[in-house]
Every structure is written in C-alpha cells, then in structure tokens.
Amino acid sequence: MDPSYQLLADKLHRQIDARTYLPGDRLPSVRELAKDHGFSLETVLHAFRLLENKGIVEARVRSGFYVREPKLRLVAAPTKTQTIFRAKDVAVSALRHQTVTFGTSKQVVPLGLSLLGSEVLPARKLAQTAASAARRYPVETCNQGPPAGIEPLRQQLAQRANGWGCFLSPDDFVITCGASEALHLALRAVSQPGDIILVESPTYFGVLEIIQGLGLRVVELATDPVQGIDLADLENALKRFPRVAACLLVTNCSNPLGYSLSTKTKQDLVRLVTRFGVPLIEDDIFGDLHRPETERPKVAKTFDPDGSVILIGSFSKTLAPGLRVGWIVPGKFHDRVLELKSATSLATPTLPQLTVAEFLKFGSFDAHLRRLRKFLAEQVYRFSSAVAENFPLSTRISRPSGGFILWIELEEDFDALQLAADALNKYRIAVAPGNIFSATGERYRNCFRISCGHAFSPRFSEAIQTIGRLAAGSGATKRIANSR
Ligand SMILES: Cc1ncc(COP(=O)(O)O)c(C=O)c1O
C-alpha cells in the first residue's frame, strides 16, 4: 500500500492534469489539506515535495504552493544515485583545490562555492558588534580562551538547540574553527586509519578531503535528491563491512543534492546505526536555511539514545564564513574531541566567538535568518528558471529543500568537467564539476553544482546563458528554449 503522502501527491497530480488547478493557480494550503484529509502537516508537505520534485508545483515564499508553468514543469530532478558496495580510498584531485581557490577570486563569476553574496551578509552590523565586543572585553579578546569555547556562545547555542528538537546544555558544545574543523575532530575521534566512513553520494568535497587526509576509506551510499539516503542500502553496508567507523550525513538541505531527511527517516536512521553500534556524524550546517514556508527541520540528534550522534554546525552559511565559527556536540565522544581540539588548535579565536555570541543575543539573528531564507528561496527559483531556459531539454535540476545550491545533471555521456574547465578558462565563470563530489573523481562527470547565494543579476544571467551554450554546444541535445 502506498504511503499517505504518495496517495495525496497522486490525487493533487490528477487534479492538475484534469485542469482543476491551472498553471499559476495557488493550491490549497498545507493546513487546509492536512485538516481535510486528517494528515499531519509533515505528510502534506512531503506530498508537495514529491510534486515539486517532479516539477509540477513550486513553493512561493510566504504564499504556499502553486501549479508550475509548463516550461519549468518539464525539468526533471536528478536521478537517484547508486550504492557502490566497495570500500574506496579517496583520491583528491587538483580540481577540488582549483574549485576552492578560484571560487573566492573576485575575477570570476562565483557559481562554484557555496558562499553567500556580500549583499546578504550582515557585514556592517557584525563589524559594529565586533568593535564593541573588542572594546568591552579587551583582555578576553587578547587572551586564549578555553578549548571548549567561550561560555556565552555555548549558552546561546544551547538555547537555539531547542529549535532543532534537542535539549542540550552549554557543556555539550565545543566551539570550532568552522564546521570543517568540527568534521575533522569528529572523524578523528571515532576512527583509525583504514576504517570506513559511510557517506551519501554525491558527497560534499570538503568531507572527502578530510577523509583522505586521515587515511580513511568510504562507501558511497545511494542517495535520492528528495528522499536522501537509502536506509536499506545503509543496513546492507553496515552488515557487509566490519570496519565501519561512522556514517556521515548532511541531514538537512544537503550539499549538493538539497534533500532533507524526513523526521521519520531520521528516527529510523538513528535506530539503525545505534543497533550496529556505529556513530552518526550529522552535519547540520544548512539546517537554519530551510524553505521559508516550512518549519525548521529537526536534527537526527533529537533521537539520539546514548550520545552516539555527533552534531555539527557553523555560522558560515548564515552569518559570515570569514569568522570561522562552528561547533560540535560530540555526545559520548566529548572528552576525546576536547582533547583533540586542544591538541589541534588550542582554542578557537576569541573575538569571532564574542562577536557571534553578542550577535545572537542582541543582533536579531532570527530576523536576519527570516530575511535570508526568503532571499535564498527567491534566488534558487531565479537561478533554476535561468538554467531551465538556457540548457538542453534533457537537463535535470535539483529542487533543494533549503540552502542555496543546485545540482545539475546533463546527459550521461556529457563531459561536465570539460564544461567547468571551459567556463573558467574562457569565460571566467566558476562552477563546481560533479566528479569532485565522488571518492575517486570518476562519478558524476555529467553533473555540476552551482551556488545561488548571490542576488540574481544580469552578470549571473549572462553566465548561465554562457554555460547553457557550452552545454548545448557539445551536441548533447536541443536547447529547451528553441524546442518550446
Ligand atoms: C556540508 C558542508 N559542511 C561543512 C562545510 C564547511 O563549513 P565551514 O565553512 O564552517 O568550515 C561546508 C562548506 O561549504 C559544507 O557545505
């Protein structure tokens, strides 16, 4: 029997096909549908997500779900990837380095790295907050703080954790230099060289780099762009491989596919990994950037029975990547992580911590987040529409459940690596080639990732047209615009 969300999605789809609702029409609200059908809000949202994934409906900020114009409706979501039941060494290619190096250059159109445009960073307010904190706490600013991080910031985080579905105390947190250091510490705390880490696939390339640096191996799990990882494959991998040290996932608004695991899947996931005694490293860096019309998704840590879930976050995607303030809730690995933190960097710089703590306390962080979510949802829509208009008809585009990243899949034999190189070398447009999101650089050669963290402008519009021309120029297929 189909689950309720599937039945509801089918029903709405039939009504749209029957023209009960026309392109541009607003569909009944999530609340109305939940009340009429006796479903939970989450079930209805899940049904809408399925329809969104098929390109049939679209969410509009603060307004609800609308029937999509046929032009965008034809664009399919990327295909579900497959598990490779083989433990692989990670081979970091120079391309990853190139993506990061050119990604921050002012000379290129910055579609490659998942960074926000300066127009949405609260830069002036943060600068004022930093100056005032330095004036008021000159001694603390100069002195080295505790390895766990300053207490006021940990307090603010513990308060915010309620909104993620967790009850955490300030002592549960260790402040880190971004999520990158947190990922590093988590992996070191749970593994020995040669161990296996189970990852979603495609995988954020920074994680793969850390895994390589620690001499670990990966098993890449099948991942659906809407539903996330396949728990049956995860169970299979847990049974097959004796040296699994952890499962590492971006559970909300993942990078690069954009899915968020449902609350139920998160619960099942935690049950499964704890049954095998394997820790879950949960990277929630994008969790606060859920779609404006949805609630803040819970973290899997909510269901942690015994401290086996290591939760990681950062302010790099919401406030300022330059401050390098992240955190880790290491659960039962707390003491080990603290030791490693102290041995790695002694402590996180104090002034950025004070700045973030003060901004959280007095700087209307929630109001900033609300504006940011709205801005990003709008940009994701505009960038997706531009890709749909300028790329070959067969192009598949992700519909992220939040964040600001699009995963674009071209036909199977398309060389997106060449496209990324041409875009950079000939036109100074940076995109992230898909293969750097795989362990050995061999998969996803027909895919690439773009970031929608900047306000869509003629500069970006021209860049998308250019890479669309490159995609069409390789003889892949007809262009969408001409065929309609
Ligand atoms: C999923 C994910 N985790 C971690 C990071 C690194 O975050 P930070 O800049 O806080 O080190 C990124 C950055 O893009 C990311 O996308």
The ligand as a Gaussian input file, in Angstrom:
#p B3LYP/6-31G(d) Opt

LIG

0 1
 C       28.056000      20.404000       4.054000
 C       29.157000      21.296000       4.498000
 N       29.791000      21.034000       5.650000
 C       30.804000      21.801000       6.079000
 C       31.233000      22.888000       5.355000
 C       32.380000      23.714000       5.860000
 O       31.878000      24.742000       6.651000
 P       32.799000      25.836000       7.356000
 O       32.990000      26.933000       6.356000
 O       32.016000      26.279000       8.537000
 O       34.068000      25.179000       7.734000
 C       30.592000      23.208000       4.160000
 C       31.028000      24.350000       3.354000
 O       30.649000      24.511000       2.213000
 C       29.528000      22.395000       3.721000
 O       28.879000      22.635000       2.592000

